[in-house]
Amino acid sequence: MKNTMEKYNVSRETIELLKAYEASLNEWQQRMNLVSKNSLSDAWNRHFRDSMQLFDLLPQNAEIVYDFGSGAGFPGMVLAIVAKEKTPYLKFKLVESIKKKTMYLKHVGEITCANVEIINERIENIKPETADAITSRAMCSLPDLLKYSKPFCNKNTKLIFLKGRSYLEEVKAAQREWIFQLEVLPNQESEDGVILIITKLRHKGEKNA
């Protein structure tokens, strides 16, 4: 496992925390559907490494990161565990509307001592605050993600979304309503995936500040 993690430059202690997280995922999956059954046997690559690759994309000096639709904690919880070693001041706010999943997230937060706040609420019902970055994976389409993200954005907020092979269609749909700067990066852990980096988000009817 060490060789597979070298490119992410994390300590043995961080790897041990992630392994404890993986063990808890296997345990809790027996009681509730946290991830797809097909992905569980390869969870280390499909979920953990997939999430970890986003860490270096977070803005320097970021203080608050929101993770929308956290589910079982990917990518938000994994990033918070990495941040525990590298940027312990960085606070992650994981938003998940399904209560049983937030119970699991709280459990992982406790066993890893990650700097996380678990929010059991729908995104549109949260009082917005400005985030330095927003992450999300497999929650909803890009146009909807942008709609949810906008109240949490200022001109410097960085949106980091893991997307699949249909991302171009989602981008085109989003551009009908939104103006933004876009960078598309390859997903280092999935041949079918990409990472969308979106900045300077504004609605088409909004004046450019």
N, CA, C and O of each residue as an XYZ file, in Angstrom:
836
protein
N       0.828     -1.210      0.000
C       0.000      0.000      0.000
C       0.862      1.261      0.000
O       0.475      2.292     -0.549
N       2.045      1.161      0.628
C       2.905      2.336      0.710
C       3.240      2.874     -0.672
O       3.162      4.080     -0.908
N       3.616      1.973     -1.599
C       3.996      2.419     -2.931
C       2.854      3.103     -3.666
O       3.083      4.017     -4.457
N       1.639      2.670     -3.413
C       0.489      3.263     -4.099
C       0.179      4.650     -3.568
O      -0.565      5.398     -4.203
N       0.734      5.012     -2.413
C       0.432      6.296     -1.790
C       1.572      7.297     -1.905
O       1.432      8.443     -1.477
N       2.694      6.883     -2.473
C       3.863      7.757     -2.477
C       3.609      9.089     -3.162
O       4.100     10.122     -2.705
N       2.845      9.083     -4.258
C       2.654     10.329     -4.993
C       1.824     11.348     -4.218
O       1.811     12.531     -4.559
N       1.129     10.890     -3.174
C       0.322     11.811     -2.383
C       1.071     12.352     -1.168
O       0.553     13.213     -0.457
N       2.277     11.859     -0.926
C       3.173     12.439      0.062
C       2.496     12.644      1.421
O       2.487     13.750      1.962
N       1.936     11.569      1.956
C       1.323     11.638      3.286
C       2.093     10.723      4.238
O       2.774      9.789      3.814
N       1.971     11.011      5.514
C       2.717     10.276      6.525
C       2.100      8.908      6.803
O       0.970      8.620      6.408
N       2.870      8.082      7.489
C       2.369      6.783      7.919
C       1.139      6.953      8.819
O       0.197      6.163      8.754
N       1.161      8.002      9.665
C       0.032      8.236     10.566
C      -1.252      8.537      9.784
O      -2.330      8.062     10.139
N      -1.123      9.326      8.725
C      -2.294      9.640      7.904
C      -2.809      8.391      7.201
O      -4.019      8.179      7.126
N      -1.913      7.572      6.692
C      -2.323      6.325      6.050
C      -3.061      5.430      7.038
O      -4.050      4.789      6.682
N      -2.582      5.385      8.277
C      -3.244      4.567      9.294
C      -4.649      5.085      9.586
O      -5.570      4.293      9.786
N      -4.823      6.405      9.611
C      -6.162      6.970      9.821
C      -7.084      6.616      8.654
O      -8.252      6.284      8.854
N      -6.555      6.690      7.452
C      -7.361      6.345      6.279
C      -7.703      4.858      6.259
O      -8.789      4.476      5.822
N      -6.792      4.028      6.723
C      -7.070      2.593      6.810
C      -8.157      2.318      7.846
O      -9.006      1.450      7.644
N      -8.130      3.064      8.964
C      -9.191      2.922      9.972
C     -10.539      3.350      9.384
O     -11.569      2.731      9.649
N     -10.512      4.405      8.591
C     -11.704      4.881      7.885
C     -12.222      3.794      6.937
O     -13.421      3.518      6.899
N     -11.317      3.182      6.175
C     -11.703      2.125      5.246
C     -12.307      0.931      5.982
O     -13.286      0.345      5.522
N     -11.721      0.571      7.129
C     -12.249     -0.543      7.920
C     -13.659     -0.230      8.414
O     -14.531     -1.099      8.415
N     -13.878      1.017      8.835
C     -15.212      1.408      9.309
C     -16.214      1.395      8.173
O     -17.381      1.058      8.374
N     -15.764      1.763      6.972
C     -16.658      1.732      5.809
C     -17.146      0.313      5.552
O     -18.334      0.092      5.314
N     -16.230     -0.642      5.599
C     -16.617     -2.041      5.404
C     -17.569     -2.518      6.491
O     -18.496     -3.280      6.218
N     -17.344     -2.075      7.707
C     -18.214     -2.488      8.823
C     -19.612     -1.890      8.695
O     -20.611     -2.602      8.797
N     -19.675     -0.586      8.474
C     -20.971      0.093      8.422
C     -21.748     -0.243      7.152
O     -22.977     -0.169      7.140
N     -21.051     -0.605      6.100
C     -21.719     -0.974      4.854
C     -22.622     -2.185      5.053
O     -23.588     -2.366      4.312
N     -22.320     -3.002      6.033
C     -23.158     -4.163      6.322
C     -24.535     -3.754      6.848
O     -25.502     -4.510      6.748
N     -24.606     -2.542      7.409
C     -25.860     -2.079      8.011
C     -26.610     -1.067      7.154
O     -27.833     -0.957      7.241
N     -25.882     -0.338      6.336
C     -26.534      0.680      5.506
C     -25.778      0.819      4.194
O     -24.593      0.496      4.111
N     -26.469      1.300      3.176
C     -25.876      1.430      1.849
C     -25.121      2.751      1.757
O     -25.711      3.787      1.452
N     -23.812      2.714      2.022
C     -22.997      3.923      1.996
C     -22.371      4.165      0.625
O     -22.325      5.299      0.147
N     -21.889      3.095     -0.001
C     -21.308      3.175     -1.343
C     -21.843      1.998     -2.145
O     -22.424      1.070     -1.582
N     -21.650      2.036     -3.448
C     -22.127      0.923     -4.260
C     -21.365     -0.348     -3.901
O     -20.163     -0.305     -3.642
N     -22.053     -1.455     -3.886
C     -21.430     -2.727     -3.523
C     -20.290     -3.083     -4.466
O     -19.295     -3.676     -4.052
N     -20.438     -2.723     -5.725
C     -19.410     -3.044     -6.711
C     -18.094     -2.323     -6.442
O     -17.026     -2.805     -6.819
N     -18.175     -1.169     -5.789
C     -16.968     -0.379     -5.554
C     -16.285     -0.721     -4.240
O     -15.140     -0.326     -4.017
N     -16.968     -1.449     -3.369
C     -16.450     -1.669     -2.022
C     -15.159     -2.484     -2.024
O     -14.261     -2.221     -1.224
N     -15.057     -3.472     -2.916
C     -13.873     -4.333     -2.932
C     -12.616     -3.567     -3.366
O     -11.495     -3.979     -3.067
N     -12.814     -2.460     -4.067
C     -11.689     -1.634     -4.513
C     -11.821     -0.217     -3.954
O     -11.486      0.762     -4.621
N     -12.314     -0.127     -2.723
C     -12.606      1.180     -2.125
C     -11.366      2.058     -2.024
O     -11.455      3.280     -2.152
N     -10.209      1.440     -1.794
C      -8.992      2.247     -1.625
C      -8.714      3.091     -2.867
O      -8.352      4.263     -2.755
N      -8.880      2.505     -4.040
C      -8.665      3.249     -5.280
C      -9.884      4.052     -5.695
O      -9.766      5.216     -6.076
N     -11.046      3.437     -5.623
C     -12.279      4.054     -6.145
C     -12.738      5.245     -5.311
O     -13.350      6.175     -5.836
N     -12.447      5.218     -4.018
C     -12.949      6.268     -3.138
C     -11.848      7.077     -2.457
O     -11.879      8.307     -2.477
N     -10.887      6.401     -1.863
C      -9.887      7.112     -1.065
C      -8.867      7.844     -1.944
O      -8.673      9.050     -1.792
N      -8.222      7.129     -2.852
C      -7.253      7.779     -3.736
C      -7.947      8.781     -4.666
O      -7.389      9.836     -4.967
N      -9.137      8.460     -5.109
C      -9.913      9.357     -5.952
C     -10.145     10.694     -5.259
O     -10.123     11.747     -5.897
N     -10.366     10.642     -3.957
C     -10.591     11.860     -3.174
C      -9.282     12.597     -2.878
O      -9.223     13.824     -2.952
N      -8.248     11.846     -2.546
C      -6.985     12.457     -2.136
C      -6.358     13.322     -3.210
O      -5.662     14.289     -2.901
N      -6.595     12.986     -4.465
C      -5.955     13.746     -5.545
C      -6.393     15.205     -5.578
O      -5.743     16.034     -6.215
N      -7.498     15.524     -4.892
C      -7.997     16.898     -4.900
C      -7.265     17.801     -3.913
O      -7.374     19.025     -3.994
N      -6.525     17.209     -2.987
C      -5.971     18.032     -1.906
C      -5.069     19.149     -2.433
O      -5.190     20.296     -2.004
N      -4.190     18.829     -3.337
C      -3.254     19.838     -3.846
C      -3.931     20.879     -4.727
O      -3.306     21.873     -5.098
N      -5.206     20.666     -5.069
C      -5.943     21.635     -5.869
C      -6.654     22.679     -5.007
O      -7.143     23.685     -5.523
N      -6.711     22.442     -3.707
C      -7.344     23.412     -2.811
C      -6.534     24.709     -2.797
O      -5.311     24.673     -2.928
N      -7.204     25.850     -2.641
C      -6.472     27.125     -2.637
C      -5.480     27.200     -1.480
O      -5.756     26.724     -0.379
N      -4.336     27.798     -1.740
C      -3.394     28.040     -0.657
C      -4.017     29.019      0.329
O      -4.715     29.955     -0.061
N      -3.756     28.790      1.601
C      -4.281     29.636      2.682
C      -5.797     29.543      2.841
O      -6.398     30.392      3.499
N      -6.420     28.533      2.252
C      -7.860     28.323      2.462
C      -8.117     28.036      3.940
O      -7.285     27.437      4.621
N      -9.265     28.466      4.422
C      -9.652     28.231      5.809
C     -10.940     27.432      5.930
O     -11.117     26.673      6.883
N     -11.845     27.602      4.962
C     -13.138     26.910      5.008
C     -13.413     26.233      3.671
O     -13.396     26.875      2.620
N     -13.668     24.926      3.725
C     -14.039     24.162      2.533
C     -15.375     23.475      2.804
O     -15.533     22.787      3.811
N     -16.324     23.666      1.907
C     -17.590     22.939      1.975
C     -17.523     21.745      1.037
O     -16.963     21.830     -0.056
N     -18.099     20.633      1.474
C     -18.237     19.452      0.635
C     -19.721     19.153      0.526
O     -20.366     18.830      1.523
N     -20.269     19.259     -0.681
C     -21.709     19.096     -0.888
C     -22.044     17.644     -1.230
O     -21.372     17.010     -2.044
N     -23.101     17.131     -0.588
C     -23.532     15.764     -0.847
C     -22.469     14.762     -0.451
O     -22.076     13.915     -1.252
N     -22.004     14.859      0.785
C     -20.817     14.112      1.222
C     -20.993     12.605      1.214
O     -20.016     11.873      1.053
N     -22.212     12.128      1.385
C     -22.431     10.678      1.376
C     -21.626      9.994      2.456
O     -21.807     10.273      3.641
N     -20.732      9.094      2.056
C     -19.875      8.386      3.013
C     -18.577      9.140      3.282
O     -17.678      8.619      3.941
N     -18.479     10.384      2.765
C     -17.328     11.216      3.076
C     -16.348     11.436      1.954
O     -15.220     11.867      2.193
N     -16.757     11.146      0.721
C     -15.863     11.290     -0.419
C     -16.326     12.439     -1.306
O     -17.448     12.413     -1.812
N     -15.480     13.446     -1.503
C     -14.075     13.517     -1.072
C     -13.831     14.216      0.260
O     -12.714     14.166      0.773
N     -14.854     14.873      0.843
C     -14.630     15.795      1.951
C     -13.918     15.231      3.162
O     -12.978     15.847      3.665
N     -14.348     14.061      3.647
C     -13.741     13.501      4.846
C     -12.299     13.082      4.594
O     -11.433     13.289      5.444
N     -12.038     12.501      3.441
C     -10.668     12.109      3.100
C      -9.763     13.342      3.075
O      -8.650     13.308      3.600
N     -10.235     14.415      2.472
C      -9.451     15.647      2.416
C      -9.208     16.207      3.812
O      -8.127     16.725      4.094
N     -10.195     16.110      4.677
C     -10.035     16.600      6.048
C      -8.980     15.799      6.806
O      -8.245     16.353      7.624
N      -8.907     14.507      6.538
C      -7.901     13.661      7.205
C      -6.503     14.001      6.705
O      -5.555     14.042      7.490
N      -6.369     14.242      5.418
C      -5.070     14.673      4.872
C      -4.696     16.046      5.434
O      -3.539     16.293      5.776
N      -5.685     16.933      5.523
C      -5.434     18.277      6.047
C      -4.998     18.241      7.510
O      -4.265     19.124      7.956
N      -5.433     17.249      8.246
C      -5.045     17.114      9.658
C      -3.523     17.114      9.795
O      -2.976     17.651     10.758
N      -2.856     16.511      8.829
C      -1.386     16.477      8.813
C      -0.787     17.738      8.191
O       0.175     18.296      8.720
N      -1.350     18.184      7.076
C      -0.707     19.214      6.271
C      -1.165     20.639      6.597
O      -0.347     21.558      6.642
N      -2.465     20.825      6.824
C      -3.021     22.158      7.111
C      -4.090     22.019      8.193
O      -5.278     22.131      7.892
N      -3.696     21.777      9.443
C      -4.661     21.465     10.498
C      -5.664     22.580     10.805
O      -6.698     22.328     11.425
N      -5.370     23.798     10.381
C      -6.284     24.921     10.596
C      -7.463     24.896      9.616
O      -8.443     25.614      9.815
N      -7.378     24.082      8.567
C      -8.394     24.076      7.515
C      -9.634     23.317      7.974
O      -9.564     22.136      8.312
N     -10.778     24.019      7.982
C     -12.036     23.442      8.452
C     -12.855     22.954      7.264
O     -13.034     23.669      6.278
N     -13.351     21.721      7.377
C     -14.203     21.138      6.347
C     -15.624     21.030      6.875
O     -15.847     20.547      7.985
N     -16.582     21.482      6.076
C     -17.986     21.406      6.437
C     -18.676     20.468      5.458
O     -18.853     20.795      4.284
N     -19.058     19.309      5.953
C     -19.625     18.248      5.118
C     -21.146     18.297      5.195
O     -21.732     18.138      6.267
N     -21.772     18.518      4.054
C     -23.229     18.671      3.988
C     -23.840     17.402      3.416
O     -23.528     16.997      2.296
N     -24.711     16.782      4.196
C     -25.379     15.551      3.771
C     -26.788     15.540      4.341
O     -26.976     15.690      5.548
N     -27.785     15.362      3.465
C     -29.181     15.461      3.903
C     -29.718     14.166      4.504
O     -30.730     14.190      5.204
N     -29.058     13.034      4.244
C     -29.547     11.747      4.754
C     -28.975     11.498      6.149
O     -27.761     11.404      6.329
N     -29.857     11.395      7.117
C     -29.424     11.366      8.511
C     -28.511     10.189      8.831
O     -27.521     10.359      9.543
N     -28.822      8.998      8.320
C     -28.006      7.833      8.667
C     -26.577      7.987      8.133
O     -25.630      7.479      8.734
N     -26.426      8.677      7.023
C     -25.083      8.911      6.502
C     -24.337      9.935      7.353
O     -23.123      9.827      7.529
N     -25.049     10.918      7.878
C     -24.367     11.874      8.760
C     -23.958     11.196     10.070
O     -22.953     11.580     10.669
N     -24.708     10.208     10.518
C     -24.298      9.441     11.696
C     -22.955      8.758     11.428
O     -22.069      8.744     12.282
N     -22.827      8.203     10.245
C     -21.567      7.562      9.888
C     -20.435      8.580      9.797
O     -19.335      8.330     10.290
N     -20.696      9.724      9.171
C     -19.678     10.754      9.044
C     -19.200     11.239     10.411
O     -18.008     11.470     10.613
N     -20.124     11.390     11.335
C     -19.732     11.802     12.697
C     -18.846     10.746     13.340
O     -17.895     11.074     14.050
N     -19.157      9.487     13.094
C     -18.337      8.399     13.622
C     -16.909      8.479     13.064
O     -15.941      8.353     13.814
N     -16.785      8.686     11.763
C     -15.453      8.777     11.160
C     -14.705      9.998     11.695
O     -13.506      9.932     11.964
N     -15.421     11.104     11.845
C     -14.796     12.295     12.405
C     -14.245     12.056     13.801
O     -13.190     12.578     14.163
N     -14.970     11.258     14.582
C     -14.529     10.961     15.944
C     -13.305     10.043     15.974
O     -12.388     10.260     16.766
N     -13.287      9.026     15.120
C     -12.172      8.073     15.180
C     -10.905      8.625     14.531
O      -9.810      8.118     14.775
N     -11.049      9.664     13.704
C      -9.875     10.242     13.048
C      -9.476     11.605     13.616
O      -8.389     12.106     13.329
N     -10.360     12.205     14.424
C     -10.119     13.552     14.976
C      -9.882     14.586     13.873
O      -9.097     15.519     14.045
N     -10.560     14.413     12.751
C     -10.435     15.367     11.647
C     -11.178     16.656     11.987
O     -12.132     16.654     12.765
N     -10.723     17.755     11.389
C     -11.330     19.061     11.633
C     -12.543     19.228     10.722
O     -12.485     19.913      9.700
N     -13.649     18.583     11.118
C     -14.850     18.579     10.290
C     -16.077     18.997     11.096
O     -16.160     18.787     12.306
N     -17.012     19.587     10.386
C     -18.354     19.844     10.921
C     -19.329     19.113     10.005
O     -19.301     19.294      8.787
N     -20.181     18.295     10.588
C     -21.146     17.524      9.806
C     -22.493     18.234      9.859
O     -23.031     18.486     10.937
N     -23.027     18.551      8.695
C     -24.282     19.310      8.619
C     -25.350     18.434      7.982
O     -25.289     18.131      6.790
N     -26.328     18.030      8.784
C     -27.435     17.195      8.302
C     -28.574     18.105      7.843
O     -29.508     18.390      8.592
N     -28.469     18.551      6.591
C     -29.442     19.499      6.067
C     -29.338     19.529      4.543
O     -28.314     19.156      3.970
N     -30.394     19.969      3.912
C     -30.332     20.214      2.479
C     -29.546     21.500      2.247
O     -29.643     22.438      3.039
N     -28.779     21.549      1.180
C     -27.897     22.693      0.945
C     -28.669     24.003      0.908
O     -28.235     25.005      1.476
N     -29.818     23.988      0.234
C     -30.577     25.231      0.073
C     -31.163     25.753      1.384
O     -31.626     26.892      1.446
N     -31.145     24.929      2.425
C     -31.670     25.352      3.727
C     -30.585     25.853      4.682
O     -30.885     26.265      5.802
N     -29.341     25.819      4.244
C     -28.228     26.267      5.085
C     -28.039     27.772      4.919
O     -28.132     28.297      3.810
N     -27.774     28.457      6.020
C     -27.417     29.875      5.934
C     -26.047     29.971      5.276
O     -25.072     29.467      5.833
N     -25.941     30.602      4.109
C     -24.672     30.587      3.378
C     -23.582     31.396      4.082
O     -23.851     32.416      4.716
N     -22.372     30.921      3.953
C     -21.194     31.689      4.319
C     -20.185     31.517      3.192
O     -20.235     30.540      2.445
N     -19.284     32.459      3.078
C     -18.318     32.388      1.989
C     -17.330     31.251      2.224
O     -16.719     31.150      3.288
N     -17.185     30.403      1.218
C     -16.229     29.296      1.283
C     -15.021     29.624      0.414
O     -15.138     30.289     -0.615
N     -13.870     29.149      0.845
C     -12.676     29.293      0.008
C     -12.701     28.280     -1.136
O     -12.176     28.531     -2.221
N     -13.316     27.142     -0.868
C     -13.462     26.114     -1.902
C     -14.701     25.286     -1.612
O     -15.132     25.165     -0.465
N     -15.265     24.718     -2.666
C     -16.389     23.791     -2.551
C     -16.046     22.558     -3.363
O     -15.654     22.657     -4.526
N     -16.195     21.397     -2.745
C     -15.947     20.138     -3.453
C     -17.240     19.332     -3.535
O     -18.159     19.522     -2.739
N     -17.291     18.442     -4.499
C     -18.446     17.552     -4.609
C     -18.108     16.433     -5.582
O     -17.311     16.595     -6.507
N     -18.750     15.283     -5.338
C     -18.572     14.141     -6.231
C     -19.905     13.397     -6.339
O     -20.481     12.983     -5.333
N     -20.377     13.238     -7.559
C     -21.539     12.384     -7.843
C     -22.798     12.794     -7.093
O     -23.613     11.942     -6.741
N     -22.969     14.107     -6.841
C     -24.177     14.529     -6.144
C     -25.306     14.848     -7.121
O     -26.419     14.341     -6.980
N     -25.016     15.691     -8.110
C     -26.052     16.101     -9.059
C     -25.367     16.691    -10.287
O     -24.139     16.713    -10.373
N     -26.176     17.172    -11.240
C     -25.630     17.725    -12.471
C     -24.901     19.041    -12.199
O     -25.136     19.689    -11.179
N     -24.025     19.425    -13.108
C     -23.261     20.660    -12.937
C     -24.145     21.903    -12.818
O     -23.878     22.735    -11.949
N     -25.190     22.076    -13.649
C     -26.040     23.259    -13.467
C     -26.625     23.356    -12.054
O     -26.701     24.446    -11.486
N     -27.030     22.234    -11.496
C     -27.567     22.255    -10.134
C     -26.469     22.520     -9.109
O     -26.686     23.236     -8.132
N     -25.299     21.948     -9.332
C     -24.178     22.203     -8.423
C     -23.834     23.689     -8.371
O     -23.558     24.233     -7.302
N     -23.851     24.328     -9.511
C     -23.542     25.756     -9.550
C     -24.626     26.571     -8.838
O     -24.330     27.547     -8.149
N     -25.862     26.164     -9.009
C     -26.966     26.849     -8.322
C     -26.804     26.744     -6.807
O     -26.992     27.728     -6.091
N     -26.457     25.561     -6.321
C     -26.251     25.374     -4.888
C     -25.014     26.117     -4.392
O     -24.985     26.610     -3.265
N     -24.006     26.190     -5.235
C     -22.725     26.768     -4.813
C     -22.739     28.291     -4.758
O     -22.080     28.883     -3.904
N     -23.475     28.926     -5.651
C     -23.387     30.377     -5.817
C     -23.545     31.161     -4.518
O     -22.770     32.093     -4.300
N     -24.503     30.844     -3.638
C     -24.623     31.634     -2.406
C     -23.399     31.544     -1.491
O     -23.232     32.376     -0.600
N     -22.546     30.544     -1.703
C     -21.373     30.348     -0.865
C     -20.110     30.919     -1.516
O     -19.013     30.778     -0.976
N     -20.267     31.557     -2.666
C     -19.111     31.996     -3.447
C     -18.865     33.496     -3.340
O     -19.797     34.294     -3.248
N     -17.581     33.858     -3.353
C     -17.187     35.200     -3.723
C     -16.312     35.081     -4.967
O     -16.220     34.002     -5.553
N     -15.676     36.163     -5.376
C     -14.937     36.122     -6.645
C     -13.714     35.198     -6.588
O     -13.153     34.846     -7.625
N     -13.301     34.808     -5.378
C     -12.110     33.976     -5.248
C     -12.413     32.507     -4.946
O     -11.499     31.684     -4.912
N     -13.674     32.176     -4.730
C     -14.025     30.793     -4.373
C     -13.708     29.837     -5.525
O     -13.975     30.129     -6.691
N     -13.140     28.706     -5.171
C     -12.734     27.703     -6.151
C     -13.640     26.484     -6.024
O     -13.751     25.906     -4.942
N     -14.278     26.094     -7.096
C     -15.151     24.924     -7.113
C     -14.381     23.766     -7.730
O     -13.808     23.899     -8.811
N     -14.369     22.629     -7.038
C     -13.597     21.469     -7.472
C     -14.530     20.266     -7.501
O     -14.893     19.726     -6.456
N     -14.911     19.855     -8.692
C     -15.919     18.807     -8.829
C     -15.361     17.615     -9.606
O     -14.774     17.776    -10.676
N     -15.551     16.435     -9.060
C     -15.232     15.197     -9.772
C     -16.412     14.837    -10.664
O     -17.550     14.753    -10.201
N     -16.130     14.626    -11.950
C     -17.194     14.333    -12.901
C     -16.800     13.158    -13.803
O     -15.630     12.791    -13.907
N     -17.814     12.589    -14.446
C     -17.612     11.440    -15.317
C     -17.520     11.821    -16.781
O     -17.293     12.982    -17.121
N     -17.698     10.839    -17.635
C     -17.450     11.015    -19.068
C     -18.441     11.959    -19.739
O     -18.150     12.475    -20.818
N     -19.607     12.201    -19.130
C     -20.608     13.086    -19.747
C     -20.427     14.546    -19.331
O     -21.353     15.346    -19.461
N     -19.248     14.894    -18.834
C     -19.044     16.236    -18.286
C     -19.245     17.340    -19.330
O     -19.701     18.432    -18.990
N     -18.911     17.068    -20.598
C     -19.046     18.113    -21.619
C     -20.495     18.554    -21.788
O     -20.776     19.742    -21.945
N     -21.406     17.595    -21.756
C     -22.827     17.927    -21.861
C     -23.264     18.776    -20.673
O     -24.042     19.716    -20.827
N     -22.759     18.440    -19.487
C     -23.104     19.204    -18.290
C     -22.537     20.620    -18.356
O     -23.197     21.576    -17.947
N     -21.327     20.752    -18.864
C     -20.718     22.075    -18.994
C     -21.528     22.942    -19.956
O     -21.798     24.108    -19.668
N     -21.910     22.378    -21.085
C     -22.701     23.129    -22.067
C     -24.035     23.561    -21.472
O     -24.481     24.686    -21.695
N     -24.669     22.674    -20.718
C     -25.939     23.024    -20.073
C     -25.739     24.139    -19.056
O     -26.568     25.043    -18.957
N     -24.646     24.082    -18.299
C     -24.376     25.097    -17.288
C     -24.092     26.451    -17.920
O     -24.464     27.488    -17.370
N     -23.433     26.443    -19.076
C     -23.065     27.700    -19.727
C     -24.261     28.448    -20.298
O     -24.134     29.612    -20.677
N     -25.400     27.811    -20.366
C     -26.604     28.514    -20.814
C     -27.066     29.520    -19.767
O     -27.731     30.504    -20.091
N     -26.710     29.268    -18.518
C     -27.198     30.115    -17.420
C     -26.078     30.809    -16.655
O     -26.308     31.834    -16.013
N     -24.864     30.255    -16.719
C     -23.771     30.738    -15.887
C     -22.561     31.149    -16.721
O     -22.323     30.638    -17.815
N     -21.808     32.092    -16.159
C     -20.517     32.493    -16.723
C     -19.446     32.110    -15.708
O     -19.569     32.409    -14.521
N     -18.393     31.446    -16.186
C     -17.342     31.004    -15.267
C     -16.074     30.675    -16.041
O     -16.098     30.448    -17.250
N     -14.983     30.658    -15.316
C     -13.729     30.178    -15.876
C     -13.614     28.691    -15.560
O     -13.895     28.261    -14.441
N     -13.201     27.915    -16.553
C     -13.181     26.457    -16.412
C     -11.819     25.887    -16.775
O     -11.220     26.249    -17.788
N     -11.347     24.987    -15.922
C     -10.168     24.182    -16.224
C     -10.565     22.720    -16.048
O     -11.164     22.349    -15.039
N     -10.233     21.905    -17.022
C     -10.555     20.476    -16.971
C      -9.257     19.695    -16.814
O      -8.366     19.770    -17.661
N      -9.163     18.950    -15.726
C      -7.981     18.143    -15.450
C      -8.330     16.666    -15.540
O      -9.458     16.287    -15.226
N      -7.403     15.829    -15.957
C      -7.677     14.388    -15.968
C      -7.769     13.846    -14.552
O      -7.048     14.289    -13.659
N      -8.648     12.900    -14.357
C      -8.722     12.192    -13.077
C      -7.581     11.173    -13.055
O      -7.533     10.267    -13.887
N      -6.668     11.328    -12.101
C      -5.486     10.464    -12.047
C      -5.825      9.036    -11.632
O      -5.007      8.129    -11.783
N      -7.035      8.841    -11.110
C      -7.421      7.526    -10.592
C      -8.506      6.849    -11.411
O      -8.916      5.732    -11.096
N      -8.975      7.517    -12.464
C     -10.052      6.947    -13.268
C      -9.918      7.405    -14.711
O      -9.889      8.605    -14.984
N      -9.837      6.467    -15.626
C      -9.717      6.810    -17.042
C     -10.978      7.483    -17.570
O     -10.922      8.229    -18.547
N     -12.101      7.227    -16.936
C     -13.373      7.779    -17.403
C     -13.712      9.123    -16.775
O     -14.696      9.755    -17.162
N     -12.910      9.569    -15.809
C     -13.286     10.749    -15.052
C     -12.427     11.967    -15.321
O     -11.328     11.873    -15.867
N     -12.962     13.124    -14.920
C     -12.224     14.384    -14.991
C     -12.458     15.156    -13.689
O     -13.337     14.830    -12.892
N     -11.646     16.175    -13.514
C     -11.820     17.111    -12.403
C     -12.106     18.474    -13.015
O     -11.308     18.990    -13.798
N     -13.240     19.054    -12.659
C     -13.591     20.387    -13.133
C     -13.185     21.414    -12.088
O     -13.571     21.311    -10.923
N     -12.407     22.401    -12.507
C     -12.028     23.520    -11.644
C     -12.753     24.749    -12.160
O     -12.509     25.190    -13.284
N     -13.637     25.302    -11.352
C     -14.454     26.447    -11.767
C     -14.186     27.613    -10.838
O     -14.220     27.473     -9.616
N     -13.917     28.774    -11.437
C     -13.693     29.994    -10.670
C     -14.480     31.141    -11.304
O     -14.966     31.047    -12.432
N     -14.587     32.219    -10.539
C     -15.255     33.442    -11.009
C     -16.684     33.158    -11.497
O     -17.092     33.611    -12.567
N     -17.414     32.415    -10.705
C     -18.787     32.051    -11.063
C     -19.726     33.241    -10.914
O     -19.734     33.930     -9.894
N     -20.503     33.456    -11.946
C     -21.572     34.462    -11.842
C     -22.709     34.086    -12.786
O     -22.515     33.423    -13.805
N     -23.884     34.529    -12.411
C     -25.061     34.285    -13.224
C     -25.031     35.192    -14.437
O     -24.477     36.289    -14.372
N     -25.607     34.761    -15.530
C     -25.584     35.558    -16.769
C     -26.272     36.913    -16.584
O     -25.944     37.882    -17.269
N     -27.211     36.969    -15.671
C     -27.887     38.246    -15.434
C     -27.185     39.131    -14.428
O     -27.662     40.222    -14.114
N     -26.063     38.672    -13.923
C     -25.332     39.397    -12.881
C     -24.236     40.238    -13.508
O     -23.528     39.778    -14.405
N     -24.093     41.481    -13.033
C     -23.052     42.336    -13.555
C     -21.694     41.842    -13.089
O     -21.548     41.335    -11.977
N     -20.715     41.995    -13.944
C     -19.346     41.566    -13.598
C     -18.742     42.560    -12.636
O     -18.551     43.734    -12.956
N     -18.438     42.054    -11.427
C     -17.910     42.962    -10.398
C     -16.458     43.305    -10.712
O     -15.827     44.057     -9.968
